[in-house]
C-alpha cells in the first residue's frame, strides 16, 4: 500500500517537474523570452473596447471627481 502511494507521489513530482521544464524551455526559446502579460491594463484589445482594470477605473473616476469639485 505504502509503495503504491510512494510511486504515485514520485510520478506526480516528476510530471510537475517536466511541465515546469517544458514551460521554461518555451519561454527561453520564445523571441522576447518573457512571461505573457495577462493583466487587463496591458491588453490592447480590452483598451480598445474601453475595458480597464479596477485600479485604472478608480483613478479615472477620482480625476473626474476632482475636476467637478474645482468648478
Predicted model as a PDB file, atoms N, CA, C, CB and O in Angstrom, pLDDT in the B-factor column:
MODEL        1                                                                  
ATOM      1  N   UNK A   1       0.833  -1.201   0.000  1.00 69.00           N  
ATOM      2  CA  UNK A   1       0.000   0.000   0.000  1.00 69.00           C  
ATOM      3  C   UNK A   1       0.873   1.259   0.000  1.00 69.00           C  
ATOM      4  CB  UNK A   1      -0.945   0.002   1.222  1.00 69.00           C  
ATOM      5  O   UNK A   1       0.662   2.169  -0.802  1.00 69.00           O  
ATOM      6  N   UNK A   2       1.849   1.300   0.903  1.00 76.00           N  
ATOM      7  CA  UNK A   2       2.703   2.486   1.004  1.00 76.00           C  
ATOM      8  C   UNK A   2       3.561   2.630  -0.246  1.00 76.00           C  
ATOM      9  CB  UNK A   2       3.598   2.410   2.258  1.00 76.00           C  
ATOM     10  O   UNK A   2       3.817   3.748  -0.692  1.00 76.00           O  
ATOM     11  N   UNK A   3       4.006   1.520  -0.813  1.00 92.00           N  
ATOM     12  CA  UNK A   3       4.850   1.602  -2.002  1.00 92.00           C  
ATOM     13  C   UNK A   3       4.067   2.159  -3.195  1.00 92.00           C  
ATOM     14  CB  UNK A   3       5.425   0.218  -2.343  1.00 92.00           C  
ATOM     15  O   UNK A   3       4.644   2.858  -4.028  1.00 92.00           O  
ATOM     16  N   UNK A   4       2.780   1.866  -3.294  1.00 90.00           N  
ATOM     17  CA  UNK A   4       1.955   2.415  -4.374  1.00 90.00           C  
ATOM     18  C   UNK A   4       1.779   3.927  -4.203  1.00 90.00           C  
ATOM     19  CB  UNK A   4       0.575   1.716  -4.409  1.00 90.00           C  
ATOM     20  O   UNK A   4       1.818   4.678  -5.178  1.00 90.00           O  
ATOM     21  N   UNK A   5       1.588   4.359  -2.968  1.00 92.00           N  
ATOM     22  CA  UNK A   5       1.460   5.790  -2.707  1.00 92.00           C  
ATOM     23  C   UNK A   5       2.775   6.509  -2.988  1.00 92.00           C  
ATOM     24  CB  UNK A   5       1.019   6.035  -1.258  1.00 92.00           C  
ATOM     25  O   UNK A   5       2.784   7.614  -3.531  1.00 92.00           O  
ATOM     26  N   UNK A   6       3.874   5.881  -2.620  1.00 94.00           N  
ATOM     27  CA  UNK A   6       5.182   6.467  -2.876  1.00 94.00           C  
ATOM     28  C   UNK A   6       5.446   6.563  -4.377  1.00 94.00           C  
ATOM     29  CB  UNK A   6       6.280   5.643  -2.193  1.00 94.00           C  
ATOM     30  O   UNK A   6       5.971   7.570  -4.851  1.00 94.00           O  
ATOM     31  N   UNK A   7       5.090   5.533  -5.116  1.00 94.00           N  
ATOM     32  CA  UNK A   7       5.239   5.539  -6.567  1.00 94.00           C  
ATOM     33  C   UNK A   7       4.382   6.631  -7.191  1.00 94.00           C  
ATOM     34  CB  UNK A   7       4.866   4.172  -7.151  1.00 94.00           C  
ATOM     35  O   UNK A   7       4.833   7.333  -8.096  1.00 94.00           O  
ATOM     36  N   UNK A   8       3.163   6.778  -6.721  1.00 95.00           N  
ATOM     37  CA  UNK A   8       2.272   7.829  -7.219  1.00 95.00           C  
ATOM     38  C   UNK A   8       2.842   9.219  -6.918  1.00 95.00           C  
ATOM     39  CB  UNK A   8       0.869   7.683  -6.595  1.00 95.00           C  
ATOM     40  O   UNK A   8       2.781  10.111  -7.764  1.00 95.00           O  
ATOM     41  N   UNK A   9       3.384   9.400  -5.736  1.00 95.00           N  
ATOM     42  CA  UNK A   9       3.989  10.666  -5.357  1.00 95.00           C  
ATOM     43  C   UNK A   9       5.192  10.988  -6.245  1.00 95.00           C  
ATOM     44  CB  UNK A   9       4.407  10.633  -3.889  1.00 95.00           C  
ATOM     45  O   UNK A   9       5.337  12.117  -6.715  1.00 95.00           O  
ATOM     46  N   UNK A  10       6.040  10.009  -6.467  1.00 95.00           N  
ATOM     47  CA  UNK A  10       7.222  10.219  -7.302  1.00 95.00           C  
ATOM     48  C   UNK A  10       6.814  10.550  -8.732  1.00 95.00           C  
ATOM     49  CB  UNK A  10       8.128   8.977  -7.280  1.00 95.00           C  
ATOM     50  O   UNK A  10       7.380  11.459  -9.338  1.00 95.00           O  
ATOM     51  N   UNK A  11       5.851   9.833  -9.276  1.00 96.00           N  
ATOM     52  CA  UNK A  11       5.380  10.105 -10.635  1.00 96.00           C  
ATOM     53  C   UNK A  11       4.755  11.498 -10.736  1.00 96.00           C  
ATOM     54  CB  UNK A  11       4.363   9.039 -11.069  1.00 96.00           C  
ATOM     55  O   UNK A  11       4.948  12.202 -11.728  1.00 96.00           O  
ATOM     56  N   UNK A  12       4.022  11.879  -9.726  1.00 97.00           N  
ATOM     57  CA  UNK A  12       3.408  13.210  -9.719  1.00 97.00           C  
ATOM     58  C   UNK A  12       4.464  14.309  -9.699  1.00 97.00           C  
ATOM     59  CB  UNK A  12       2.477  13.361  -8.514  1.00 97.00           C  
ATOM     60  O   UNK A  12       4.361  15.287 -10.438  1.00 97.00           O  
ATOM     61  N   UNK A  13       5.467  14.149  -8.863  1.00 97.00           N  
ATOM     62  CA  UNK A  13       6.541  15.137  -8.772  1.00 97.00           C  
ATOM     63  C   UNK A  13       7.300  15.211 -10.097  1.00 97.00           C  
ATOM     64  CB  UNK A  13       7.506  14.789  -7.612  1.00 97.00           C  
ATOM     65  O   UNK A  13       7.638  16.302 -10.555  1.00 97.00           O  
ATOM     66  N   UNK A  14       7.567  14.070 -10.707  1.00 97.00           N  
ATOM     67  CA  UNK A  14       8.266  14.050 -11.993  1.00 97.00           C  
ATOM     68  C   UNK A  14       7.434  14.725 -13.083  1.00 97.00           C  
ATOM     69  CB  UNK A  14       8.595  12.607 -12.399  1.00 97.00           C  
ATOM     70  O   UNK A  14       7.975  15.462 -13.907  1.00 97.00           O  
ATOM     71  N   UNK A  15       6.143  14.481 -13.093  1.00 97.00           N  
ATOM     72  CA  UNK A  15       5.272  15.090 -14.094  1.00 97.00           C  
ATOM     73  C   UNK A  15       5.218  16.607 -13.927  1.00 97.00           C  
ATOM     74  CB  UNK A  15       3.863  14.499 -14.002  1.00 97.00           C  
ATOM     75  O   UNK A  15       5.308  17.340 -14.912  1.00 97.00           O  
ATOM     76  N   UNK A  16       5.076  17.074 -12.716  1.00 97.00           N  
ATOM     77  CA  UNK A  16       5.046  18.522 -12.461  1.00 97.00           C  
ATOM     78  C   UNK A  16       6.394  19.139 -12.826  1.00 97.00           C  
ATOM     79  CB  UNK A  16       4.700  18.817 -10.970  1.00 97.00           C  
ATOM     80  O   UNK A  16       6.440  20.223 -13.408  1.00 97.00           O  
ATOM     81  N   UNK A  17       7.483  18.464 -12.492  1.00 96.00           N  
ATOM     82  CA  UNK A  17       8.809  18.951 -12.864  1.00 96.00           C  
ATOM     83  C   UNK A  17       8.990  19.033 -14.366  1.00 96.00           C  
ATOM     84  CB  UNK A  17       9.873  18.062 -12.276  1.00 96.00           C  
ATOM     85  O   UNK A  17       9.571  19.996 -14.867  1.00 96.00           O  
ATOM     86  N   UNK A  18       8.503  18.043 -15.089  1.00 96.00           N  
ATOM     87  CA  UNK A  18       8.585  18.044 -16.545  1.00 96.00           C  
ATOM     88  C   UNK A  18       7.802  19.210 -17.137  1.00 96.00           C  
ATOM     89  CB  UNK A  18       8.064  16.722 -17.108  1.00 96.00           C  
ATOM     90  O   UNK A  18       8.263  19.853 -18.080  1.00 96.00           O  
ATOM     91  N   UNK A  19       6.635  19.482 -16.593  1.00 93.00           N  
ATOM     92  CA  UNK A  19       5.821  20.608 -17.069  1.00 93.00           C  
ATOM     93  C   UNK A  19       6.571  21.927 -16.855  1.00 93.00           C  
ATOM     94  CB  UNK A  19       4.446  20.641 -16.336  1.00 93.00           C  
ATOM     95  O   UNK A  19       6.598  22.774 -17.748  1.00 93.00           O  
ATOM     96  N   UNK A  20       7.174  22.106 -15.690  1.00 90.00           N  
ATOM     97  CA  UNK A  20       7.933  23.327 -15.419  1.00 90.00           C  
ATOM     98  C   UNK A  20       9.117  23.469 -16.378  1.00 90.00           C  
ATOM     99  CB  UNK A  20       8.427  23.334 -13.968  1.00 90.00           C  
ATOM    100  O   UNK A  20       9.391  24.564 -16.870  1.00 90.00           O  
ATOM    101  N   UNK A  21       9.810  22.377 -16.639  1.00 91.00           N  
ATOM    102  CA  UNK A  21      10.954  22.417 -17.554  1.00 91.00           C  
ATOM    103  C   UNK A  21      10.499  22.782 -18.959  1.00 91.00           C  
ATOM    104  CB  UNK A  21      11.688  21.064 -17.567  1.00 91.00           C  
ATOM    105  O   UNK A  21      11.125  23.617 -19.612  1.00 91.00           O  
ATOM    106  N   UNK A  22       9.422  22.170 -19.431  1.00 88.00           N  
ATOM    107  CA  UNK A  22       8.928  22.488 -20.774  1.00 88.00           C  
ATOM    108  C   UNK A  22       8.451  23.931 -20.866  1.00 88.00           C  
ATOM    109  CB  UNK A  22       7.793  21.542 -21.159  1.00 88.00           C  
ATOM    110  O   UNK A  22       8.654  24.584 -21.889  1.00 88.00           O  
ATOM    111  N   UNK A  23       7.824  24.432 -19.817  1.00 83.00           N  
ATOM    112  CA  UNK A  23       7.378  25.822 -19.804  1.00 83.00           C  
ATOM    113  C   UNK A  23       8.583  26.762 -19.847  1.00 83.00           C  
ATOM    114  CB  UNK A  23       6.515  26.105 -18.552  1.00 83.00           C  
ATOM    115  O   UNK A  23       8.559  27.773 -20.549  1.00 83.00           O  
ATOM    116  N   UNK A  24       9.634  26.430 -19.098  1.00 83.00           N  
ATOM    117  CA  UNK A  24      10.850  27.254 -19.088  1.00 83.00           C  
ATOM    118  C   UNK A  24      11.510  27.244 -20.461  1.00 83.00           C  
ATOM    119  CB  UNK A  24      11.843  26.751 -18.015  1.00 83.00           C  
ATOM    120  O   UNK A  24      11.981  28.281 -20.928  1.00 83.00           O  
ATOM    121  N   UNK A  25      11.551  26.088 -21.111  1.00 82.00           N  
ATOM    122  CA  UNK A  25      12.151  25.999 -22.443  1.00 82.00           C  
ATOM    123  C   UNK A  25      11.357  26.847 -23.424  1.00 82.00           C  
ATOM    124  CB  UNK A  25      12.212  24.529 -22.924  1.00 82.00           C  
ATOM    125  O   UNK A  25      11.939  27.520 -24.275  1.00 82.00           O  
ATOM    126  N   UNK A  26      10.061  26.821 -23.315  1.00 76.00           N  
ATOM    127  CA  UNK A  26       9.205  27.631 -24.198  1.00 76.00           C  
ATOM    128  C   UNK A  26       9.522  29.115 -24.024  1.00 76.00           C  
ATOM    129  CB  UNK A  26       7.701  27.365 -23.905  1.00 76.00           C  
ATOM    130  O   UNK A  26       9.604  29.853 -25.006  1.00 76.00           O  
ATOM    131  N   UNK A  27       9.697  29.548 -22.792  1.00 75.00           N  
ATOM    132  CA  UNK A  27       9.998  30.952 -22.531  1.00 75.00           C  
ATOM    133  C   UNK A  27      11.392  31.301 -23.050  1.00 75.00           C  
ATOM    134  CB  UNK A  27       9.893  31.259 -21.024  1.00 75.00           C  
ATOM    135  O   UNK A  27      11.590  32.380 -23.609  1.00 75.00           O  
ATOM    136  N   UNK A  28      12.353  30.408 -22.872  1.00 77.00           N  
ATOM    137  CA  UNK A  28      13.717  30.676 -23.318  1.00 77.00           C  
ATOM    138  C   UNK A  28      13.823  30.733 -24.838  1.00 77.00           C  
ATOM    139  CB  UNK A  28      14.657  29.617 -22.779  1.00 77.00           C  
ATOM    140  O   UNK A  28      14.600  31.521 -25.378  1.00 77.00           O  
ATOM    141  N   UNK A  29      13.045  29.902 -25.528  1.00 78.00           N  
ATOM    142  CA  UNK A  29      13.131  29.858 -26.979  1.00 78.00           C  
ATOM    143  C   UNK A  29      12.256  30.893 -27.672  1.00 78.00           C  
ATOM    144  CB  UNK A  29      12.759  28.497 -27.457  1.00 78.00           C  
ATOM    145  O   UNK A  29      12.406  31.138 -28.869  1.00 78.00           O  
ATOM    146  N   UNK A  30      11.360  31.489 -26.936  1.00 73.00           N  
ATOM    147  CA  UNK A  30      10.477  32.496 -27.496  1.00 73.00           C  
ATOM    148  C   UNK A  30      11.278  33.756 -27.817  1.00 73.00           C  
ATOM    149  CB  UNK A  30       9.319  32.814 -26.522  1.00 73.00           C  
ATOM    150  O   UNK A  30      12.285  34.035 -27.166  1.00 73.00           O  
ATOM    151  N   UNK A  31      10.839  34.509 -28.806  1.00 68.00           N  
ATOM    152  CA  UNK A  31      11.592  35.664 -29.279  1.00 68.00           C  
ATOM    153  C   UNK A  31      11.874  36.678 -28.157  1.00 68.00           C  
ATOM    154  CB  UNK A  31      10.833  36.343 -30.410  1.00 68.00           C  
ATOM    155  O   UNK A  31      13.022  37.077 -27.963  1.00 68.00           O  
ATOM    156  N   UNK A  32      10.853  37.087 -27.431  1.00 69.00           N  
ATOM    157  CA  UNK A  32      11.039  38.060 -26.347  1.00 69.00           C  
ATOM    158  C   UNK A  32      11.525  37.406 -25.062  1.00 69.00           C  
ATOM    159  CB  UNK A  32       9.740  38.799 -26.078  1.00 69.00           C  
ATOM    160  O   UNK A  32      12.171  38.057 -24.240  1.00 69.00           O  
ATOM    161  N   UNK A  33      11.226  36.147 -24.887  1.00 66.00           N  
ATOM    162  CA  UNK A  33      11.658  35.426 -23.699  1.00 66.00           C  
ATOM    163  C   UNK A  33      11.036  35.921 -22.413  1.00 66.00           C  
ATOM    164  CB  UNK A  33      13.122  35.505 -23.584  1.00 66.00           C  
ATOM    165  O   UNK A  33      11.686  35.898 -21.368  1.00 66.00           O  
ATOM    166  N   UNK A  34       9.787  36.370 -22.463  1.00 67.00           N  
ATOM    167  CA  UNK A  34       9.113  36.891 -21.277  1.00 67.00           C  
ATOM    168  C   UNK A  34       7.825  36.131 -21.033  1.00 67.00           C  
ATOM    169  CB  UNK A  34       8.828  38.393 -21.425  1.00 67.00           C  
ATOM    170  O   UNK A  34       7.269  35.503 -21.934  1.00 67.00           O  
ATOM    171  N   UNK A  35       7.364  36.202 -19.795  1.00 67.00           N  
ATOM    172  CA  UNK A  35       6.057  35.664 -19.492  1.00 67.00           C  
ATOM    173  C   UNK A  35       5.008  36.523 -20.200  1.00 67.00           C  
ATOM    174  CB  UNK A  35       5.810  35.618 -17.955  1.00 67.00           C  
ATOM    175  O   UNK A  35       5.208  37.726 -20.367  1.00 67.00           O  
ATOM    176  N   UNK A  36       3.922  35.932 -20.608  1.00 66.00           N  
ATOM    177  CA  UNK A  36       2.883  36.749 -21.245  1.00 66.00           C  
ATOM    178  C   UNK A  36       2.283  37.727 -20.243  1.00 66.00           C  
ATOM    179  CB  UNK A  36       1.778  35.855 -21.844  1.00 66.00           C  
ATOM    180  O   UNK A  36       2.095  37.395 -19.072  1.00 66.00           O  
ATOM    181  N   UNK A  37       1.987  38.923 -20.709  1.00 68.00           N  
ATOM    182  CA  UNK A  37       1.389  39.953 -19.851  1.00 68.00           C  
ATOM    183  C   UNK A  37      -0.121  39.713 -19.835  1.00 68.00           C  
ATOM    184  CB  UNK A  37       1.735  41.417 -20.362  1.00 68.00           C  
ATOM    185  O   UNK A  37      -0.804  39.947 -20.832  1.00 68.00           O  
ATOM    186  N   UNK A  38      -0.626  39.253 -18.713  1.00 71.00           N  
ATOM    187  CA  UNK A  38      -2.038  38.885 -18.636  1.00 71.00           C  
ATOM    188  C   UNK A  38      -2.888  39.907 -17.888  1.00 71.00           C  
ATOM    189  CB  UNK A  38      -2.174  37.546 -17.973  1.00 71.00           C  
ATOM    190  O   UNK A  38      -4.094  39.711 -17.740  1.00 71.00           O  
ATOM    191  N   UNK A  39      -2.281  40.992 -17.416  1.00 75.00           N  
ATOM    192  CA  UNK A  39      -3.037  41.999 -16.685  1.00 75.00           C  
ATOM    193  C   UNK A  39      -3.961  42.752 -17.644  1.00 75.00           C  
ATOM    194  CB  UNK A  39      -2.085  42.980 -15.962  1.00 75.00           C  
ATOM    195  O   UNK A  39      -3.575  43.046 -18.775  1.00 75.00           O  
ATOM    196  N   UNK A  40      -5.142  43.054 -17.208  1.00 76.00           N  
ATOM    197  CA  UNK A  40      -6.134  43.717 -18.053  1.00 76.00           C  
ATOM    198  C   UNK A  40      -5.616  45.056 -18.551  1.00 76.00           C  
ATOM    199  CB  UNK A  40      -7.445  43.912 -17.289  1.00 76.00           C  
ATOM    200  O   UNK A  40      -5.880  45.433 -19.693  1.00 76.00           O  
ATOM    201  N   UNK A  41      -4.893  45.769 -17.725  1.00 74.00           N  
ATOM    202  CA  UNK A  41      -4.396  47.078 -18.111  1.00 74.00           C  
ATOM    203  C   UNK A  41      -3.418  47.038 -19.278  1.00 74.00           C  
ATOM    204  CB  UNK A  41      -3.744  47.725 -16.942  1.00 74.00           C  
ATOM    205  O   UNK A  41      -3.250  48.043 -19.969  1.00 74.00           O  
ATOM    206  N   UNK A  42      -2.776  45.910 -19.511  1.00 76.00           N  
ATOM    207  CA  UNK A  42      -1.820  45.799 -20.593  1.00 76.00           C  
ATOM    208  C   UNK A  42      -2.380  45.168 -21.854  1.00 76.00           C  
ATOM    209  CB  UNK A  42      -0.659  45.021 -20.139  1.00 76.00           C  
ATOM    210  O   UNK A  42      -1.646  44.971 -22.822  1.00 76.00           O  
ATOM    211  N   UNK A  43      -3.657  44.851 -21.860  1.00 78.00           N  
ATOM    212  CA  UNK A  43      -4.277  44.201 -23.009  1.00 78.00           C  
ATOM    213  C   UNK A  43      -4.824  45.258 -23.959  1.00 78.00           C  
ATOM    214  CB  UNK A  43      -5.400  43.237 -22.558  1.00 78.00           C  
ATOM    215  O   UNK A  43      -5.744  45.998 -23.611  1.00 78.00           O  
ATOM    216  N   UNK A  44      -4.255  45.327 -25.161  1.00 81.00           N  
ATOM    217  CA  UNK A  44      -4.632  46.367 -26.121  1.00 81.00           C  
ATOM    218  C   UNK A  44      -6.072  46.201 -26.612  1.00 81.00           C  
ATOM    219  CB  UNK A  44      -3.677  46.348 -27.311  1.00 81.00           C  
ATOM    220  O   UNK A  44      -6.774  47.193 -26.812  1.00 81.00           O  
ATOM    221  N   UNK A  45      -6.509  44.977 -26.803  1.00 82.00           N  
ATOM    222  CA  UNK A  45      -7.873  44.749 -27.297  1.00 82.00           C  
ATOM    223  C   UNK A  45      -8.920  45.227 -26.286  1.00 82.00           C  
ATOM    224  CB  UNK A  45      -8.085  43.257 -27.607  1.00 82.00           C  
ATOM    225  O   UNK A  45      -9.935  45.810 -26.666  1.00 82.00           O  
ATOM    226  N   UNK A  46      -8.670  44.978 -25.012  1.00 82.00           N  
ATOM    227  CA  UNK A  46      -9.626  45.430 -23.990  1.00 82.00           C  
ATOM    228  C   UNK A  46      -9.627  46.946 -23.887  1.00 82.00           C  
ATOM    229  CB  UNK A  46      -9.292  44.810 -22.619  1.00 82.00           C  
ATOM    230  O   UNK A  46     -10.676  47.552 -23.668  1.00 82.00           O  
ATOM    231  N   UNK A  47      -8.458  47.566 -24.044  1.00 81.00           N  
ATOM    232  CA  UNK A  47      -8.385  49.028 -24.003  1.00 81.00           C  
ATOM    233  C   UNK A  47      -9.162  49.632 -25.171  1.00 81.00           C  
ATOM    234  CB  UNK A  47      -6.915  49.502 -24.036  1.00 81.00           C  
ATOM    235  O   UNK A  47      -9.800  50.674 -25.018  1.00 81.00           O  
ATOM    236  N   UNK A  48      -9.112  48.986 -26.333  1.00 86.00           N  
ATOM    237  CA  UNK A  48      -9.877  49.469 -27.490  1.00 86.00           C  
ATOM    238  C   UNK A  48     -11.376  49.464 -27.192  1.00 86.00           C  
ATOM    239  CB  UNK A  48      -9.582  48.603 -28.735  1.00 86.00           C  
ATOM    240  O   UNK A  48     -12.123  50.314 -27.676  1.00 86.00           O  
ATOM    241  N   UNK A  49     -11.797  48.498 -26.394  1.00 87.00           N  
ATOM    242  CA  UNK A  49     -13.221  48.370 -26.057  1.00 87.00           C  
ATOM    243  C   UNK A  49     -13.599  49.204 -24.837  1.00 87.00           C  
ATOM    244  CB  UNK A  49     -13.569  46.908 -25.806  1.00 87.00           C  
ATOM    245  O   UNK A  49     -14.760  49.217 -24.427  1.00 87.00           O  
ATOM    246  N   UNK A  50     -12.635  49.890 -24.264  1.00 82.00           N  
ATOM    247  CA  UNK A  50     -12.914  50.735 -23.108  1.00 82.00           C  
ATOM    248  C   UNK A  50     -12.972  49.975 -21.801  1.00 82.00           C  
ATOM    249  CB  UNK A  50     -14.197  51.451 -23.310  1.00 82.00           C  
ATOM    250  O   UNK A  50     -13.570  50.450 -20.835  1.00 82.00           O  
ATOM    251  N   UNK A  51     -12.357  48.794 -21.753  1.00 82.00           N  
ATOM    252  CA  UNK A  51     -12.349  47.983 -20.533  1.00 82.00           C  
ATOM    253  C   UNK A  51     -10.987  48.146 -19.879  1.00 82.00           C  
ATOM    254  CB  UNK A  51     -12.656  46.469 -20.837  1.00 82.00           C  
ATOM    255  O   UNK A  51      -9.962  47.855 -20.495  1.00 82.00           O  
ATOM    256  N   UNK A  52     -10.970  48.612 -18.630  1.00 81.00           N  
ATOM    257  CA  UNK A  52      -9.731  48.834 -17.910  1.00 81.00           C  
ATOM    258  C   UNK A  52      -9.764  48.062 -16.601  1.00 81.00           C  
ATOM    259  CB  UNK A  52      -9.503  50.335 -17.657  1.00 81.00           C  
ATOM    260  O   UNK A  52     -10.814  47.577 -16.179  1.00 81.00           O  
ATOM    261  N   UNK A  53      -8.609  47.954 -15.966  1.00 83.00           N  
ATOM    262  CA  UNK A  53      -8.557  47.269 -14.674  1.00 83.00           C  
ATOM    263  C   UNK A  53      -9.217  48.151 -13.613  1.00 83.00           C  
ATOM    264  CB  UNK A  53      -7.083  46.933 -14.277  1.00 83.00           C  
ATOM    265  O   UNK A  53      -9.447  49.340 -13.838  1.00 83.00           O  
ATOM    266  N   UNK A  54      -9.511  47.576 -12.491  1.00 82.00           N  
ATOM    267  CA  UNK A  54     -10.207  48.299 -11.431  1.00 82.00           C  
ATOM    268  C   UNK A  54      -9.393  49.492 -10.941  1.00 82.00           C  
ATOM    269  CB  UNK A  54     -10.512  47.363 -10.266  1.00 82.00           C  
ATOM    270  O   UNK A  54      -9.955  50.554 -10.669  1.00 82.00           O  
ATOM    271  N   UNK A  55      -8.081  49.330 -10.828  1.00 82.00           N  
ATOM    272  CA  UNK A  55      -7.238  50.431 -10.351  1.00 82.00           C  
ATOM    273  C   UNK A  55      -7.293  51.617 -11.305  1.00 82.00           C  
ATOM    274  CB  UNK A  55      -5.788  49.962 -10.181  1.00 82.00           C  
ATOM    275  O   UNK A  55      -7.413  52.762 -10.870  1.00 82.00           O  
ATOM    276  N   UNK A  56      -7.205  51.350 -12.596  1.00 79.00           N  
ATOM    277  CA  UNK A  56      -7.262  52.429 -13.583  1.00 79.00           C  
ATOM    278  C   UNK A  56      -8.626  53.101 -13.577  1.00 79.00           C  
ATOM    279  CB  UNK A  56      -6.949  51.893 -14.982  1.00 79.00           C  
ATOM    280  O   UNK A  56      -8.714  54.323 -13.697  1.00 79.00           O  
ATOM    281  N   UNK A  57      -9.674  52.327 -13.441  1.00 81.00           N  
ATOM    282  CA  UNK A  57     -11.022  52.875 -13.423  1.00 81.00           C  
ATOM    283  C   UNK A  57     -11.207  53.803 -12.225  1.00 81.00           C  
ATOM    284  CB  UNK A  57     -12.060  51.746 -13.392  1.00 81.00           C  
ATOM    285  O   UNK A  57     -11.785  54.882 -12.355  1.00 81.00           O  
ATOM    286  N   UNK A  58     -10.722  53.386 -11.071  1.00 86.00           N  
ATOM    287  CA  UNK A  58     -10.836  54.209  -9.864  1.00 86.00           C  
ATOM    288  C   UNK A  58     -10.074  55.521 -10.034  1.00 86.00           C  
ATOM    289  CB  UNK A  58     -10.309  53.442  -8.633  1.00 86.00           C  
ATOM    290  O   UNK A  58     -10.569  56.583  -9.659  1.00 86.00           O  
ATOM    291  N   UNK A  59      -8.859  55.444 -10.607  1.00 84.00           N  
ATOM    292  CA  UNK A  59      -8.069  56.661 -10.821  1.00 84.00           C  
ATOM    293  C   UNK A  59      -8.770  57.624 -11.772  1.00 84.00           C  
ATOM    294  CB  UNK A  59      -6.688  56.305 -11.369  1.00 84.00           C  
ATOM    295  O   UNK A  59      -8.776  58.835 -11.549  1.00 84.00           O  
ATOM    296  N   UNK A  60      -9.361  57.077 -12.835  1.00 81.00           N  
ATOM    297  CA  UNK A  60     -10.079  57.935 -13.787  1.00 81.00           C  
ATOM    298  C   UNK A  60     -11.291  58.581 -13.139  1.00 81.00           C  
ATOM    299  CB  UNK A  60     -10.514  57.129 -15.012  1.00 81.00           C  
ATOM    300  O   UNK A  60     -11.568  59.754 -13.386  1.00 81.00           O  
ATOM    301  N   UNK A  61     -12.021  57.832 -12.309  1.00 84.00           N  
ATOM    302  CA  UNK A  61     -13.192  58.388 -11.625  1.00 84.00           C  
ATOM    303  C   UNK A  61     -12.778  59.459 -10.623  1.00 84.00           C  
ATOM    304  CB  UNK A  61     -13.978  57.276 -10.913  1.00 84.00           C  
ATOM    305  O   UNK A  61     -13.458  60.478 -10.499  1.00 84.00           O  
ATOM    306  N   UNK A  62     -11.683  59.249  -9.911  1.00 86.00           N  
ATOM    307  CA  UNK A  62     -11.208  60.255  -8.962  1.00 86.00           C  
ATOM    308  C   UNK A  62     -10.781  61.521  -9.684  1.00 86.00           C  
ATOM    309  CB  UNK A  62     -10.046  59.705  -8.132  1.00 86.00           C  
ATOM    310  O   UNK A  62     -11.020  62.624  -9.193  1.00 86.00           O  
ATOM    311  N   UNK A  63     -10.154  61.378 -10.841  1.00 83.00           N  
ATOM    312  CA  UNK A  63      -9.749  62.532 -11.628  1.00 83.00           C  
ATOM    313  C   UNK A  63     -10.974  63.325 -12.086  1.00 83.00           C  
ATOM    314  CB  UNK A  63      -8.912  62.088 -12.839  1.00 83.00           C  
ATOM    315  O   UNK A  63     -10.978  64.554 -12.018  1.00 83.00           O  
ATOM    316  N   UNK A  64     -12.004  62.632 -12.546  1.00 80.00           N  
ATOM    317  CA  UNK A  64     -13.247  63.295 -12.958  1.00 80.00           C  
ATOM    318  C   UNK A  64     -13.903  63.997 -11.771  1.00 80.00           C  
ATOM    319  CB  UNK A  64     -14.225  62.276 -13.579  1.00 80.00           C  
ATOM    320  O   UNK A  64     -14.420  65.105 -11.905  1.00 80.00           O  
ATOM    321  N   UNK A  65     -13.878  63.346 -10.614  1.00 79.00           N  
ATOM    322  CA  UNK A  65     -14.496  63.911  -9.420  1.00 79.00           C  
ATOM    323  C   UNK A  65     -13.766  65.185  -8.991  1.00 79.00           C  
ATOM    324  CB  UNK A  65     -14.496  62.881  -8.274  1.00 79.00           C  
ATOM    325  O   UNK A  65     -14.398  66.171  -8.612  1.00 79.00           O  
ATOM    326  N   UNK A  66     -12.429  65.159  -9.054  1.00 75.00           N  
ATOM    327  CA  UNK A  66     -11.662  66.356  -8.702  1.00 75.00           C  
ATOM    328  C   UNK A  66     -11.948  67.501  -9.645  1.00 75.00           C  
ATOM    329  CB  UNK A  66     -10.179  66.054  -8.703  1.00 75.00           C  
ATOM    330  O   UNK A  66     -12.046  68.658  -9.237  1.00 75.00           O  
ATOM    331  N   UNK A  67     -12.078  67.161 -10.902  1.00 71.00           N  
ATOM    332  CA  UNK A  67     -12.383  68.180 -11.923  1.00 71.00           C  
ATOM    333  C   UNK A  67     -13.746  68.824 -11.639  1.00 71.00           C  
ATOM    334  CB  UNK A  67     -12.372  67.549 -13.352  1.00 71.00           C  
ATOM    335  O   UNK A  67     -13.896  70.039 -11.770  1.00 71.00           O  
ATOM    336  N   UNK A  68     -14.728  68.022 -11.256  1.00 69.00           N  
ATOM    337  CA  UNK A  68     -16.054  68.555 -10.969  1.00 69.00           C  
ATOM    338  C   UNK A  68     -16.058  69.423  -9.705  1.00 69.00           C  
ATOM    339  CB  UNK A  68     -17.053  67.413 -10.820  1.00 69.00           C  
ATOM    340  O   UNK A  68     -16.794  70.407  -9.621  1.00 69.00           O  
ATOM    341  N   UNK A  69     -15.226  69.047  -8.724  1.00 68.00           N  
ATOM    342  CA  UNK A  69     -15.198  69.807  -7.468  1.00 68.00           C  
ATOM    343  C   UNK A  69     -14.532  71.181  -7.665  1.00 68.00           C  
ATOM    344  CB  UNK A  69     -14.450  69.004  -6.375  1.00 68.00           C  
ATOM    345  O   UNK A  69     -14.854  72.127  -6.946  1.00 68.00           O  
ATOM    346  N   UNK A  70     -13.618  71.295  -8.618  1.00 67.00           N  
ATOM    347  CA  UNK A  70     -12.933  72.559  -8.860  1.00 67.00           C  
ATOM    348  C   UNK A  70     -13.846  73.576  -9.542  1.00 67.00           C  
ATOM    349  CB  UNK A  70     -11.691  72.325  -9.709  1.00 67.00           C  
ATOM    350  O   UNK A  70     -13.614  74.781  -9.436  1.00 67.00           O  
ATOM    351  N   UNK A  71     -14.860  73.114 -10.225  1.00 60.00           N  
ATOM    352  CA  UNK A  71     -15.750  74.013 -10.950  1.00 60.00           C  
ATOM    353  C   UNK A  71     -16.764  74.671 -10.077  1.00 60.00           C  
ATOM    354  CB  UNK A  71     -16.443  73.288 -12.024  1.00 60.00           C  
ATOM    355  O   UNK A  71     -17.579  75.456 -10.562  1.00 60.00           O  
TER     356      UNK A  71                                                      
ENDMDL                                                                          
END                                                                             
